[in-house]
Structures are given as structure tokens and as C-alpha cells.
């Protein structure tokens, strides 16, 4: 299928330097996006701004990152555009320094591709100085890329942007495995950071309260990293080991297996950009349960390919689980619709949009 996608050609791709978190062994949505991009550039110039290592390692690496970026901008005269992928807080501060160097010292064109699920909170809660830095970064970038209409509205209202565009997160084509076990119970899959923001403990609370009702009827597979000690303790203390199974960090073949095996993907988050995990689940034809935050309502249509719930509303979570238990026929119906919606997030759609932006900037 890759052969049907037009790659960013050499004359264009050699002019672009991408900055973002390491896409090798990544554990986040931005790394996933960049990993897909690498397949569709004739030449992919990339400098990782952050690696999934210790705090001490990343402190030392940050110094190297600045030095390496400066060196590349001096040596490689073909670079004209810096495509910066970033989020909030620490990610913002790392990317701001590169933005400042590239824009004001080397006079490069800047694309700031903002992925942060809590960027609105980051901006609202920042002090006066940080807000001014955020405004300087966003208002002086040549193009701001956001992920959905929700985020476009936020940036329109709060900043004076030269060019603001929506380009959705990219997902790669699904890989279908023939021999997947068919379950006799309803299987739910959660993938993400184990912590408050993703709502995993709200989901576990509902399962523990209703464990007698759900026993033998549902199975929840939880994949991710973060506060796993709290997760294990909760599962054990509430005696829900037969309903909830932690499957560790899920990537590559393991992710493919669980995305194909599960019936419903569930992500009861409090804040999101445009979750890669939901888009990937949709590409595998999954019904979705998620919250009406960020760009999620633009990909999960209530009653069409999934159920939208209020963040933190435990009754909503219980209702959505019960709905699929009572109406198993909807799992397949919603899944078919998910697959159709996900097509606009595939490489053949997204890479064409990127190519247009790069060409415009290169010829301005």
C-alpha cells in the first residue's frame, strides 16, 4: 500500500529539518506521528529534541541537542524550513530555544506543529513571562499546524497567527493478522499513560463497583506506562484480576494484535489533542468510547461510530459499557463507520497536505 503514496520528493524534503521527540522506541503520540512521516520523505532530516531516558540523561542530551541543531543550521545550507513538533511545558521550552535560533539568527521558515492535549491549560496557567514567550513563538511562526477545529478556534481567539492550518494526526495503514482468537465476552482496550489525565482510574472504579455484573461478560486490557504500581494495587485490592488485565507497554506486533482482537476501544480522557490511539483503533474497525474533549468529537460521532461521554462522569462510563453488552450488534456497525472515518488520516491524505504547505513556504 505504501507504493500508492506520493513521498515528499527529494528537492523538497532536503530543505526540511524536523524537530521533535525521538521516534525510535517512542512512547507518545508525537513520536508516533514522526515515525510515520519517516516513511514518506525521500530524505528525512531529523534531530530528536528528547529521548525516553532518565532525567539526568535528558538534561545532558538537551545541551547536545542545542549544539547539534546549531551545527546543522550552520553546515547544511539546503535547510530552509524547520518543522517543529511540540506540546506544552517542558516540550515548549525546548522547542522555543530552537525556534528563536532558527528564526532570528538563521532566518529560517518555521512550522510549529502543536500536539499538546493541555496546551490551553498551559497557556492559561502560565505566568506573564511564559505567556509572552508562547505568544512570541506562535505569532512569529510562519505556519501553525493544529489538529482539529477545536484547537483552531483556541489559537484563533488567543493569538495573532500568520497562517493557521488544520492537519490531522497521521496514522499508518492497519496490518491485518489472520489468526486472531474470537472471544466469547466483550473485550475493551485502553492504551495510554496510566494516570489521572487519561481517566483510567475512573474506568477501573466503575468496573470494581460493578464487578459482579461484569464478571464473565467483559474483559478490559490495559496497555501503557506511568503509574503502574497504583494500577496493580487497585486491581488487587478490588479483586478485579479476572476482569482487568495489564498488558504492559504495547507497540509494533503486540499493538497490532490487541487492536485487532479487541471489540471496543475506550479512552475516558480529561484532555486530548487528537489521540493517535483512537485513530489507530478506528483504522482497525473498532467501536469507540471516549470523552467530548479536544478534537475527539470530530472523529467519534456519538451514536455513529462510538459513544461520547463527559470526562469524569462515572455513570456515563457505566452506561457506555452496558450499551455494548446489551447491543453487541452495534460493535460491528460502529466499527465499520470508524474504519470509513479513519481513511482521511491515512498517509495518502495527510502527506499531500504537508507537501502543499512545504511548497508554499519554499516558494514565498
C-alpha positions in Angstrom: 0.0 0.0 0.0 2.9 2.3 0.6 3.7 2.4 -3.1 0.4 4.3 -3.7 1.5 7.2 -1.5 3.5 10.1 -3.1 6.5 10.7 -0.9 7.8 14.2 -0.2 10.3 14.5 -3.1 14.0 15.0 -2.7 14.1 18.6 -3.9 11.6 19.4 -1.1 12.5 17.0 1.6 16.2 18.1 1.7 15.0 21.6 2.5 13.1 20.5 5.7 14.6 19.8 9.1 12.1 18.1 11.5 12.5 18.7 15.3 10.6 16.6 17.8 10.8 13.8 20.3 12.7 10.6 19.3 10.5 8.4 17.1 12.7 5.3 17.9 11.2 3.4 20.8 8.8 6.3 21.3 6.1 6.3 24.0 3.9 9.1 22.9 1.6 10.4 20.1 4.2 12.9 18.6 6.8 10.2 18.3 4.1 8.0 16.5 3.3 10.8 14.0 7.0 11.4 13.3 7.6 7.7 12.9 5.0 7.5 10.1 6.4 10.7 8.5 9.8 9.0 8.1 8.4 6.5 5.6 7.1 9.2 3.3 10.0 11.6 2.8 12.6 10.8 0.1 15.1 12.3 2.6 14.1 12.7 6.2 16.3 15.2 8.1 15.5 14.9 11.8 17.0 15.9 15.1 15.4 14.4 18.2 14.7 17.0 20.9 14.0 14.5 23.7 14.6 10.8 24.3 12.8 8.4 26.6 15.6 8.2 29.1 16.4 9.3 32.7 16.2 13.0 33.8 19.9 13.2 34.1 20.4 11.8 30.6 17.9 14.2 29.1 19.5 17.2 30.9 22.8 16.4 29.3 21.2 15.5 26.0 19.4 18.9 25.9 22.8 20.6 25.7 23.8 18.3 22.9 20.5 18.9 21.1 21.0 22.7 21.1 24.6 22.3 19.9 23.7 19.7 17.2 20.8 21.9 15.9 23.1 24.9 15.8 25.7 22.9 13.9 23.3 21.6 11.4 21.9 25.0 10.6 25.4 26.3 10.0 26.6 23.4 7.9 23.6 22.3 5.9 22.8 25.3 3.6 19.9 23.4 1.9 17.7 23.6 5.0 15.1 26.3 4.5 12.2 25.1 6.7 12.2 24.0 10.3 9.2 21.8 11.2 8.9 21.8 14.9 6.6 19.2 16.6 5.8 20.3 20.2 3.5 20.2 23.1 3.3 22.2 26.3 5.5 22.8 29.4 9.0 21.2 29.1 8.4 20.5 25.4 7.6 24.1 24.8 10.7 25.4 26.5 13.0 23.1 24.5 11.3 24.0 21.2 11.3 27.7 22.0 15.1 27.9 22.1 15.3 26.2 18.7 12.6 28.4 17.3 14.5 31.5 18.4 17.8 30.3 17.0 16.3 29.2 13.7 14.0 32.2 13.2 16.0 35.2 14.4 19.6 34.0 13.9 19.4 31.8 10.8 16.2 33.4 9.3 14.5 30.1 8.5 10.8 29.5 7.9 9.2 28.0 10.9 6.3 25.5 11.1 5.1 25.0 14.7 3.1 21.8 14.8 1.2 21.8 18.1 0.1 18.5 19.6 -0.3 19.3 23.3 -3.5 17.9 24.8 -3.3 20.5 27.6 -2.0 23.5 25.6 -5.0 25.6 26.6 -4.4 24.9 30.3 -0.6 25.5 29.8 -1.3 28.9 28.3 -4.0 29.9 30.8 -1.9 28.9 33.9 1.4 30.3 32.7 2.9 33.4 34.3 3.2 36.7 32.4 6.7 36.0 31.1 5.9 32.5 29.8 2.8 33.8 28.2 4.8 36.4 26.3 7.2 33.6 25.2 4.3 31.5 24.0 2.9 34.5 22.1 6.3 35.3 20.6 6.7 31.7 19.4 3.2 31.3 17.9 2.8 34.7 16.4 6.2 34.7 14.7 6.0 31.2 13.2 5.3 31.2 9.5 2.7 28.4 9.9 0.9 27.0 12.9 -0.5 23.5 12.4 -3.1 22.3 14.8 -5.1 19.1 15.0 -8.8 19.9 14.9 -11.4 22.6 14.7 -11.5 22.8 18.5 -7.8 23.7 18.5 -8.1 26.1 15.6 -10.7 28.0 17.5 -8.5 28.2 20.6 -5.5 29.5 18.6 -7.6 31.9 16.6 -9.0 33.5 19.7 -5.8 33.8 21.7 -3.1 34.6 19.2 -2.3 36.7 16.1 -1.2 34.0 13.7 0.2 34.5 10.2 -1.1 31.2 8.8 -3.1 28.7 10.9 -4.0 25.3 9.4 -5.5 22.0 10.5 -3.6 18.9 9.6 -4.9 15.9 11.4 -2.6 13.4 13.1 -1.4 10.8 10.6 -1.8 7.0 11.2 -0.3 4.3 9.1 -2.3 1.6 7.4 -3.6 -1.2 9.6 -1.8 -4.6 9.4 -4.3 -7.4 9.4 -3.4 -10.7 11.2 -5.4 -13.7 10.1 -5.4 -15.9 13.2 -6.9 -13.8 15.9 -8.8 -15.6 18.7 -12.6 -14.8 18.9 -13.7 -14.0 22.4 -17.0 -15.1 24.0 -17.1 -12.0 26.1 -17.0 -8.3 25.2 -13.4 -7.0 25.1 -12.3 -3.5 25.8 -8.9 -2.0 25.2 -7.3 1.0 26.8 -3.9 2.2 25.7 -2.2 5.3 27.2 -0.5 6.9 30.1 -1.5 5.3 33.4 -2.6 8.3 35.4 -5.3 10.9 36.0 -5.5 12.6 32.6 -6.4 9.6 30.6 -9.2 8.6 33.0 -8.1 5.0 33.5 -8.9 5.0 37.3 -12.4 6.3 36.6 -12.8 3.3 34.3 -11.4 0.9 36.9 -13.7 2.4 39.6 -16.8 1.6 37.6 -15.6 -1.9 36.9 -14.8 -2.5 40.6 -18.3 -1.2 41.7 -20.0 -3.4 39.1 -17.7 -6.4 39.2 -20.5 -8.9 39.9 -22.4 -7.6 36.9 -19.4 -7.6 34.6 -17.8 -10.9 35.6 -17.8 -13.2 32.6 -19.3 -10.6 30.4 -16.4 -8.2 29.7 -12.6 -8.1 29.7 -10.5 -4.9 29.9 -7.0 -5.0 28.6 -4.9 -2.1 29.8 -1.7 -1.1 28.0 0.7 1.7 28.7 3.2 3.1 31.1 3.2 5.5 34.0 1.7 4.9 37.5 1.6 1.1 37.1 2.1 0.5 40.8 -1.1 2.2 41.6 -2.8 0.3 38.8 -1.6 -3.1 40.1 -2.6 -2.1 43.7 -6.1 -1.0 42.6 -6.7 -4.2 40.6 -5.6 -6.4 43.5 -7.3 -4.5 46.3 -10.7 -4.6 44.4 -10.4 -8.2 43.3 -10.9 -7.5 39.6 -8.0 -9.6 38.3 -10.4 -11.8 36.3 -11.9 -8.7 34.5 -8.9 -6.4 34.1 -5.5 -7.4 32.7 -2.5 -5.2 32.4 -0.5 -6.0 29.2 2.4 -3.6 29.7 3.7 -1.2 27.0 2.1 -2.0 23.7 3.9 -1.4 20.4 4.6 -2.9 17.0 3.2 -6.5 16.6 1.8 -6.5 20.1 -0.2 -3.4 19.4 -1.4 -4.8 16.1 -2.6 -8.0 17.9 -4.6 -6.1 20.6 -6.1 -3.6 18.2 -7.4 -6.4 16.0 -8.5 -8.6 18.9 -10.5 -6.0 20.9 -14.1 -5.2 20.3 -14.2 -1.7 21.7 -11.5 0.9 22.3 -12.1 3.1 25.4 -10.3 6.3 26.4 -12.1 8.3 29.1 -9.6 11.3 29.0 -9.9 14.7 30.6 -7.9 16.5 27.9 -6.7 15.5 24.4 -5.4 16.9 21.2 -6.4 14.3 18.6 -5.5 11.0 20.0 -3.4 8.7 17.8 -4.6 5.7 19.8 -8.3 6.4 18.9 -7.4 6.9 15.2 -5.4 3.7 15.1 -8.3 1.8 16.8 -10.7 3.2 14.3 -8.5 2.1 11.4 -8.8 -1.4 12.7 -12.6 -1.1 12.7 -13.3 -0.6 16.4 -16.2 1.0 18.1 -15.1 3.8 20.4 -15.9 5.1 23.9 -14.3 8.4 24.7 -14.9 11.9 26.0 -16.1 15.0 24.3 -12.8 16.9 24.7 -10.3 18.4 22.3 -10.6 17.0 18.8 -12.3 13.8 19.8 -15.9 14.8 18.9 -14.6 15.4 15.3 -13.6 11.7 14.9 -16.0 10.0 17.3 -19.6 10.7 16.3 -22.0 9.8 19.1 -24.3 7.0 18.0 -22.5 6.5 14.7 -19.1 5.0 15.4 -19.0 5.3 19.2 -20.3 6.8 22.4 -19.1 10.2 23.7 -19.2 10.7 27.5 -18.4 13.6 29.9 -14.9 13.4 31.4 -15.1 12.1 35.0 -18.7 11.0 34.7 -18.8 7.5 36.1 -22.4 7.0 35.2 -21.6 7.7 31.6 -18.8 5.2 31.6 -21.1 2.5 33.1 -23.8 3.3 30.5 -21.5 3.1 27.6 -20.1 -0.3 28.7 -23.6 -1.6 29.4 -24.8 -0.4 26.0 -22.3 -2.6 24.1 -23.1 -5.6 26.3 -26.9 -5.1 25.6 -26.3 -4.3 21.9 -23.4 -6.5 20.6 -24.6 -5.9 17.0 -23.6 -2.2 17.4 -19.9 -3.2 17.8 -19.6 -4.2 14.2 -21.9 -1.4 12.9 -19.9 1.3 14.7 -16.6 -0.4 13.7 -17.4 -0.2 10.0 -18.1 3.5 10.4 -14.9 4.0 12.3 -12.9 2.5 9.5 -14.5 4.8 7.0 -13.9 7.9 9.1 -10.2 6.9 9.7 -9.3 7.0 6.0 -8.8 10.8 5.9 -6.0 10.3 8.5 -4.0 7.8 6.3 -0.7 8.8 4.6 -2.2 9.2 1.1 -4.4 12.0 2.5 -2.1 13.7 5.1 1.2 13.7 3.1 -0.4 15.6 0.2 -1.5 18.3 2.6 2.0 18.6 4.1 3.6 18.7 0.6 1.4 21.7 -0.3 2.5 23.6 2.8 6.2 22.9 2.3 6.0 24.0 -1.4 4.2 27.3 -0.5 6.8 28.1 2.2 9.7 27.2 0.0 8.5 29.5 -2.8 7.4 32.5 -0.7 
